[in-house]
């Protein structure tokens, strides 16, 4: 029978690990951070400090 109850489609986003919001490691500002964990502003400041 085609009318048989079929299990609902699994939600692909239901099992994804919850990602922590991105926070800069230097200034603590929430937002996008680079691979090193620093926002653009702090990353540029650290590069200048190394010169």
C-alpha positions as CSV (number, residue, x, y, z in Angstrom):
1,X,0.0,0.0,0.0
2,X,1.3,3.4,-0.9
3,X,-0.7,5.1,1.9
4,X,1.4,3.4,4.7
5,X,2.8,5.7,7.2
6,X,6.4,6.6,6.4
7,X,8.7,8.0,9.1
8,X,9.3,11.7,8.8
9,X,12.5,12.9,7.2
10,X,15.3,13.5,9.7
11,X,16.2,17.1,10.2
12,X,19.8,17.5,8.9
13,X,20.4,20.4,11.2
14,X,19.1,18.6,14.3
15,X,22.4,16.7,15.0
16,X,24.9,19.4,14.2
17,X,27.1,20.3,17.1
18,X,26.2,23.7,18.5
19,X,28.8,26.2,17.6
20,X,29.9,28.7,20.2
21,X,29.6,32.3,19.1
22,X,32.8,33.8,17.9
23,X,34.5,36.1,20.4
24,X,37.9,37.8,19.9
25,X,40.5,36.4,22.3
26,X,42.2,39.8,22.8
27,X,39.3,42.3,23.2
28,X,36.4,39.9,23.8
29,X,34.2,41.5,21.1
30,X,31.7,39.1,19.7
31,X,31.8,38.7,15.9
32,X,33.8,37.1,13.2
33,X,37.3,36.1,14.1
34,X,40.1,34.7,12.1
35,X,41.8,31.3,12.4
36,X,43.9,32.6,15.2
37,X,40.9,33.8,17.3
38,X,41.3,37.5,16.8
39,X,39.0,40.1,15.2
40,X,40.3,42.1,12.2
41,X,41.0,45.1,14.4
42,X,43.1,43.2,17.0
43,X,44.8,41.1,14.3
44,X,46.1,44.3,12.6
45,X,47.1,45.8,16.0
46,X,49.1,42.7,16.8
47,X,50.8,42.8,13.3
48,X,51.8,46.4,13.9
49,X,53.2,45.6,17.4
50,X,55.5,42.9,15.8
51,X,57.1,45.4,13.4
